[in-house]
Amino acid sequence: MTESSPPDFPEPESRPAVAARPAARPAAGTPGWERATFENLMFATLEEQRTARRWRSFIRLAWLAFFVVLLWAVMHRGAPSTDKSTPHTAVIEIKGEISSDSDASAENVVSSMRGAFEDEGAQAVVLLINSPGGSPVQAGIINDEIRRLRAKYNKPVYAVVEESCASAAYYIAAATDKIFVDKASIVGSIGVLMDGFGFTGLMDKLGVERRLMTAGENKGFLDPFSPQTEKQRQYAQAMLDQVHNQFIAAVKAGRGKRLKETPELFSGLFWTGQQAIEMGLADQLGNLDFVAREIVKAEELVDYTRRENVAERLAKKFGAAMGEGAVHALKAIPALR
């Protein structure tokens, strides 16, 4: 009787690992399909939970990193990296529109000037100007502070004009000891304006009626959809003339006998740098390096300009977004009746 070899039985299938996703669900009616379906559901639920945990952890880490960077940037903002005892020329940039919400705001410029004047190593302060103008209020604040700081610390202040120094920018420059320009710079525009539009004629043609209700006879006199009376026009013109006279007084106080007054000088016209020198609006040709080297006698330049860094801009946007969300949330609350 011959020995027969044992029959070949298939190796038992090993159970899948916990993290592995099971095979496709067997068709209904196949033996064990209920168990396979249940396992599929369990593994899918576990995977969704793991993904949700990963996203929550990522978001928390991202916010943590944001606040760490924000804190670091605020703690290490714009202080000049120079020894106070080292002689240098302090530079403050005034670029772009002069307004309360720009880099060239009175708050930023005045803060920069105070830092420059208080630094013992700063031999002089140079305002590097490239601006078409802006708010007379902001310019007036800076003009007053230049005079105060110059008298307090007994340091010279110079203005160096790059492309343009017009309107409110010249209001600021007029307070300095000397104004240096390029021969092709744009200087002047000593005037004040108030602009707007009037659509009353167009509304009449289109048959549109403006329904504006006010408490106060002149409350809506700047409304572009309402006609402007002669009395209102005269009132606005008187206000502009008053601000213009303030501008003229500041220029005369700063430039003094150097001005060669003509009928066009305070008309709002602007001139090239070469013409400005001839009219007494500027003193001589020269750039920043020339002033530091030849006038101040301190070639090292140190920038004291205060600027909003990336972290501060992000913080403002984050605060605005949070505020907007709070407003929307409050609006969503039903009113009590």
NUDOFI-56360 format. One record per residue: residue in three letters; x, y, z of N, C-alpha, C in turn. Coordinates in steps of 0.02 Angstrom, whole numbers, plus 50000, padded with zeros to 5 digits. Layout:
BEGIN
ALAXYZXYZXYZ...
// end
This chain:
BEGIN
MET500434994150000500005000050000500455006150000THR500395010149950500845015949942500605021649985GLU501125025450009500945031250051500735037050005SER500205039950023499975045749984500185052150020SER500395057149981500615063650010500015067350038PRO500115070950090499545074650120499275079750071PRO498645080550073498345085250024498575092450038ASP498645096449984498865103549990498265107750009PHE498275110050072497745114650094497985121850086PRO497555126250065497775133250058497925136350125GLU498435140950123498625144450184498045148750207PRO497915148750272497365153050296497525160350284GLU497015164250263497115171350249497205175050315SER497725179250316497845183350376497375189250377ARG497195191550437496735197250442497095203550422PRO496755208050392497075214250371497285218350430ALA497825222450420498055226850474497515232050488VAL497565235150547497045239750568497015245750521ALA497615248050499497615254150458497445252750386ALA497465246250365497335244650295496595244850281ARG496425247250222495725247650202495525240850173PRO494965237750195494765231150170494575231350097ALA494535225450069494365224949998493665227449986ALA493495227649923492835230149904492295225849936ARG491745229149951491205225649986490915220249941PRO490845213849967490555208449927489815209749914ALA489585206749863488885207649845488435204649898ALA487845207749905487365205249954487185197949938GLY487135193849988486975186749978487585182349983THR488195185549973488815181649980488935180250053PRO489165174150071489275172750141489755177750173GLY489575180550230490005185250267489965192450243TRP489485193950199489465200750172489275205950225GLU488875203850276488695208550328489305210850367ARG489735205950383490335207650422490805212150382ALA490895210650318491345214650276491085221850269THR490425222450262490135229150257490245233150321PHE490145229750378490245233050442490975235350451GLU491445231050430492155232850435492315238850391ASN492025238850330492135244550286491905251150318LEU491325250950348491055256850380491495259150438MET491725254350477492155256050534492805259250512PHE493125256150460493755258950435493655265950405ALA493105266950370492975273550341492875278750396THR492535276950450492435281550506493085283350539LEU493515278150550494165279450581494595284050537GLU494575283050471494975287250426494735294450428GLU494085295450430493815302250433494015305650499GLN494005301950553494205304850617494945306750618ARG495365302350588496075303950585496195310250543THR495845310850486495925316750443495705323050479ALA495145322650515494905328550552495395330650605ARG495695325650641496195327350692496805330650662ARG497025328150604497605331150571497475338550554TRP496885339950525496715346850506496665351350567ARG496365348850621496325352950681497015354550708SER497455349550708498135350750732498505355650688PHE498415355050621498745359550575498515366750584ILE497855367650592497585374450600497835377550665ARG497845373550719498095376250782498825378250778LEU499235373950745499945375650737500035381850694ALA499625382450641499675388250597499515394750635TRP498985394650676498825400550716499375402050767LEU499645396850797500185397850845500795401150811ALA500965398550752501535401450715501405408650696PHE500775410150676500595417050657500695421750716PHE500455419950775500515424350832501235425050856VAL501625419650849502335420150867502705424950822VAL502575424350756502895428950708502665436150720LEU502015436950733501745443650746502075446750807LEU502135442950861502435445450922503165447250910TRP503525442950875504235444350861504315450650819ALA503895451550768503955457350724503795463750761VAL503295463550804503125469650842503675471450892MET503985466350922504515467650971505155470050938HIS505245468550874505865470350839505725475150781ARG505275479850791505095484350737505575490150733GLY505665492650670506005498350644506475502450685ALA506805500150737507285504450771507945504450732PRO508245510250723508865510650685509425506950721SER509805503150683510345499050712510995502950706THR511075507950747511695511650747511845514050817ASP512485514950832512685517650896512515525050899LYS512185527150953511985534150959512585538850958SER513155536550976513745540850978514065541650910THR513865537650861514165537950795513845543550754PRO514225548450730513925553850690513615551150626HIS513015553350610512675551050550512145556150530THR511865555150471511315559250446510675555250453ALA510195557950488509555554550497509105555950437VAL508815550550410508395551150350507695548750367ILE507195552650346506485550750355506145551650288GLU505855546250262505525546550197504795548850205ILE504585553250160503885555350154503695554050082LYS503395548350070503245546250002502505544449995GLY502235546049936501535544449922501075549549953GLU500435547949953499925552549979500005553650053ILE499925559950074499965561750145499255561350173SER499125556250212498455555350240498515551550306SER497965551450343497985548350410498075540750407ASP497915537550351497965530250347498515527950299SER499005532150286499555530350242500215530250281ASP500745527850249501405527950282501635535050296ALA501405539750255501595546850264501085550550307SER500815547250357500355550550403500735554750453ALA500395559450485500725563550536500975559250593GLU500595554250612500795549850667501465546450652ASN501535543650592502155540150575502735544950567VAL502625550550532503175555250519503405558450583VAL502945560650626503125563950689503495559050734SER503265552850737503615547750778504325546650752SER504405546450687505075545650657505525551550674MET505245557550668505645563550682505865563850755ARG505425562050800505615562050871506195557350885GLY506165551450855506725546750863507365549550835ALA507335552950777507935555750746508225561550788PHE507795565950811508035571750850508325569550917GLU508045564550947508285562251013508945558551008ASP509115555950949509735552250941510325557150942GLU510775556150989511345560750997511815560550937GLY511845554950902512295554350846512045557650782ALA511395559150778511105562150718511315569450715GLN511725571150665511975577950657511455582550625ALA510995579650586510465583450554509925578550534VAL509325581150520508765577150498508595579150427VAL508555574250383508385575450313507715572150298LEU507235576050273506595573350250506655571950175LEU506645565650157506695563650087505985563250059ILE505795568250017505105569149997504985567249924ASN504475563349914504225561749847503475560649853SER503095566249851502385565849865502005571149825PRO501425569349798501005574349763500575578549810GLY500585576949875500195580849923499705576449960GLY499185579649986498685575850024498325580350073SER498245578050134497855581550185498215587650213PRO497905593550210498215599350242498255598750318VAL497795594950347497805593950420498425590050440GLN498555584450406499135580350421499775584250409ALA499805588050353500395592050338500495597450390GLY499955600550413500025605750464500295603150529ILE500085597150548500345594050610501095592950604ILE501305590350547502025589050536502415595550534ASN502145600650501502475607150497502585610050567ASP502075609850609502145612450678502655608550718GLU502675601850709503135597750748503855598850725ILE503965600150661504645601650637504915607850673ARG504505612950677504715619150710504865617950784ARG504435614150817504535612950888505165608950902LEU505265603550865505845599250876506505602750857ARG506485606550804507085610150784507305615150837ALA506825618550868506985623350921507215619750985LYS506905614151000507065610551062507755607451060TYR507935604251004508565600551000509115604350963ASN508945610050934509435614150899509815610250845LYS509425606450805509715602650750509425605150685PRO509835605550632509565607650567509125602350536VAL508635604650497508185600150461508185602250388TYR508295597350344508315598750272507795594550236ALA507555597150181507105593450137507465591950072VAL507455585750051507735583749987507175581049944VAL507045584249887506485582449844506735577849789GLU506375572349780506525567849724506085569749665GLU505555566049652505135567349593504695573549604SER504335573849660503855579249670503805581249743CYS503655587549753503515590249819502975595549809ALA502355593249806501805597649787501285597949842SER500925603549843500345604449887500545603049960ALA500205598249993500335596950064501065594850077ALA501385591750028502085589850036502525596150041TYR502355601250001502745607450007502575611150071TYR501965610350096501775613050161502265610550214ILE502455604250210502935601350257503635603950244ALA503845603950181504525606050164504665613250183ALA504155617450182504245624550196504495625750268ALA504395621050312504605621850382505345620150392THR505685617450342506385615350350506855621250339ASP507495620150357507985625550349508155626750276LYS508225621450238508385622150167508025616650128ILE507865618250065507535613450021507995612249961PHE508185605849951508605603849895508185600049845VAL508285601449781507875598549728508315596149671ASP508025591949628508325590449564508055595549514LYS508435596949462508225602149415507555600449381ALA507375593949379506745591949348506205590149398SER506325591249462505805589749512505195594249501ILE504625591949525504005595949523503885598949592VAL503845605549596503815609049660503255614249658GLY502895614949713502405620349718501705617949729SER501245620149685500525618749690500255621049758ILE500395627449773500175630249837499445632449829GLY499005627949843498285629249836497885623849872VAL497235624649872496785619949906496195618549860LEU495965612349859495385610749817494885606449853MET494275606649829493735602249852493375600149789ASP493385593749773493095591549710492495586949722GLY492105585949669491515581749673491165581849606PHE490555579049603490165578649542489455580949556GLY489115583149504488415584849509488025581349454PHE487505577649473487135573649425486405575949417THR486265582049438485565584249438485285584649367GLY485675587249319485425587749250485305580949220LEU485755576249232485685569449205485075566049236MET484945567149300484365564149332483715566849303ASP483715573349286483115576149255482965572949188LYS483495571749149483405568649083483165561449090LEU483405557949141483205550949150482555550249188GLY482295555749214481675555349252481765552349321VAL482365553249350482505550449417482405555949469GLU482045554349521481915559249575482345557449636ARG482705562449661483115561549720482695563049782ARG482655558449828482275559349890482765559449949LEU482975565449967483455566450021483115570550076MET483095567750135482795571250192483335572850242THR483355579150264483865581250312483545585350367ALA483865585750423483685590250477484235595550480GLY484095601350453484605606550445484615608750373GLU484575615250362484495617950295485055615950248ASN485675615750274486255614550231486585607750242LYS486235603150276486545596850293486755592850230GLY486385593350177486545589450117486815593450060PHE487165599150074487365603450018487935600649977LEU488295595450001488815592249961488555585949927ASP487905584649932487625578749899487635579749824PRO487955575149785488025576049713487365575649675PHE486845573049706486205572349672485715577949688SER485955582949726485535588649743485845594949715PRO485445599849693485725606049666486075610049722GLN486595613749703486965617849750486755625149742THR486585628249797486375635149794486985639749794GLU486885646049776487435650849775487695652049846LYS487245652149895487455653049964487915647349987GLN487745641349968488155635549987488835635849951ARG488835637849888489465638349851489925643449883GLN489645649149903490045654349934490325652050001TYR489935648150038490165645550102490765640850092ALA490705636350044491255631750031491875635450007GLN491785640549965492345644449940492695648249996ALA492305651050043492605654550100493025649850142MET492795643650150493165638750189493825636950154LEU493795636050088494395634550050494895640350053ASP494635646450048495075652350051495425652750119GLN495075650950172495375651150239495945646150245VAL495845640050221496375635050223496955637150178HIS496795640150120497315642450075497745647850108ASN497435652450144497805657650179498255654750234GLN498015649450266498445646150316499065643150282PHE498955640150224499515637350185500005642750166ILE499755648350140500185653850119500585656550179ALA500265657250236500605659750296501165655050317ALA501055648450312501565643650331502165644050283VAL502025644950219502565645550169502965651950181LYS502625657450193502975663750204503395663550268ALA503115660350321503485659750384504115655550375GLY504075650250333504645645850324505165648550276ARG504945651650222505405653850170505635661050180GLY505215665150212505415671950227505605676050166LYS506165679650171506375684250118506635680650056ARG506715674050061506955670350002506435670049947LEU505795671049964505255670749915505275676949870LYS505185675649806505095681149757504365680849735GLU503955684549771503235684049761503015686849693THR502595682949660502285684949597501545683249601PRO501135685849556500415684149558500275676649552GLU500735672949521500625665749510500895661449567LEU501275664449613501635660449662501155656149704PHE500605659049726500135655449768499485653649731SER499535652949666498935651649625498785644249617GLY499215639949641499115632749632499535629849576LEU499905634149540500355631649488500955628049519PHE501275623949479501875620549502502425621649450TRP503055620749472503625622449431504165616949436THR504635617249391505205612749394505665614749452GLY506115610349470506575611949523506995618049508GLN507225618749446507625624549426507225630949434GLN506595630949411506175636849419506025638349492ALA505945633049532505795633949604506375637549639ILE506995636049619507565639449648507555646849630GLU507405648349568507375655249545506835659249581MET506275655949600505715659249632505775659449708GLY506295656049735506385655949806505995650549842LEU505675646049804505315640449835505795634949856ALA506395634749827506905629949845507575633649848ASP508075630249877508715633649888509255631849838GLN509355625449825509875623549777509775616449754LEU510155614649702510125607849676510515603249722GLY510275597149730510645592349771510215586349789ASN510535580549794510185574449814510375572549885LEU510135566849908510235564849977510975563949994ASP511345560549951512055559449964512445565949967PHE512265570649922512595577149921512485580849987VAL511865580850010511705584450073512075581250132ALA512085574650135512425571250191513175572650189ARG513465572550129514185573250122514415580550128GLU514085585050093514325591850087514005596750137ILE513395595450156513045600250200513075597950273VAL512875591750286512875589150355513575587150377LYS513995585050329514665582550343514655575950383ALA514145571950370514095565250401513805560650348GLU514255556950313514045553050255513625546950273GLU513695544350333513305538450351512565540350357LEU512145536650321511425537850321511075532650364VAL510635534950408510245530350450509505531950438ASP509125526850418508415527750402508005527050467TYR507645532350484507215532350543506485531650524THR506345530550461505655530450437505255524850471ARG504695526750499504255521750530503785518950476ARG503795512450468503365509150419502995503450453GLU502395502150427502035496250451502355490050421ASN502555485350464502845479150438502285474250421VAL502495468550394502005463550371501575461150429ALA501875460350487501495457750545500945462750565GLU501105469150563500605474150582500035474350532ARG500205473750468499665473650417499225467550427LEU499545461750440499145455750452498715456450514ALA498985459550565498605460550627498005464950615LYS498095470250575497535474750560496995471050520LYS497225467150470496745463450430496385458250473PHE496765455050518496455450050561495945453350607GLY496135459150635495665462750678495055465050640ALA495145467450578494575469550538494115463550523ALA494425457850508494025451850494493635449650555MET493955449950614493615448050675493045452850690GLY493175459450678492645464350690492065463450643GLU492215461950580491685460850531491275454750550GLY491615449450574491255443450595490805444850654ALA491045449050701490635450750759490015454650738VAL490105459250690489535463250666489015458750633HIS489255454050591488785449450559488425445150611ALA488795443150663488485439050715487955442950753LEU488105449350766487605453450801486995454650758LYS487105455550693486545456550647486105450350644ALA486415444550653486035438350648485595437150709ILE485715440750764485305439850824484625442950812PRO484095439250821483425442150809483275447650859ALA482965453050834482805458750876482235456950923LEU482255459850983481705458951030481105463151009ARG480525460351015479915463950995479435464351055
// end
